[in-house]
Amino acid sequence: MIVTLQYGNSYHHAEHITLGQSAFVAAEAGDYIAFFFAPDHNPQITVSVDFDLKTSVAAKD
């Protein structure tokens, strides 16, 4: 998975993930784009991605 800002700056990059959670903190305001990639399989298989978007504001004590 790769998360980029709309102008191409990469903010998060993760490879070889088969199960689990991934998160990133936005470094600046803007529209972010997430790309999901799957390796080639022979025979072909169906890949599903469950995507749960959560937003919040971090508070510092």
N, C-alpha and C positions, 0 to 999 in steps of 0.2 A: 504494500500500500504506500502511496506517495500522496502527501498533502502539499499543495502549492497555493500561493497567492495568485490572483488572476493574471499577474504580469510575469509569472514564471519562477519566482523565488521559492525554493523548496524548503519547507519547514519541518516535515516529518517523513521519514523513509524507513520502512520495515520490510524485511524479506524472509522467506521460508517460514511463514506463520501458517499453521494449519488449524489452530484453535486458540481462542483467548481474547483478550481485550487489548485495545490500542487507544492511546489518547495523546493529544498534543495541546499545548497552550499557545494561543495566537499571540504573535510577537507585535502585531500592529493591526489597526482597524482595516477592514477590507473584506472582499469576497474570496473565500477559500474554495478550492476544488480538490476533491479526493478521488484518486484513481486506484482501482483494484485490478490486480493482474493474477492470472492463473497460468501455470505451466501447461505445455502441450501434453496431452495424454493420448495414448493409443492402446485400446480403443477410446473413442471420445466418451467423456462423462459430462454430467450436469453439475455445475458448481453453483452453490447458493451462498449469498452473503446476507446475514442479518445485520441491519444497520440501525443503531439506536443513538440518535443525536441528542446530546445534552449540553446545555449551555449554562454557565454560571459566572458569577463575579467572585474572585478570590478576595477574602478579607484577611488583613494582617492585624494581629493583636498587638 
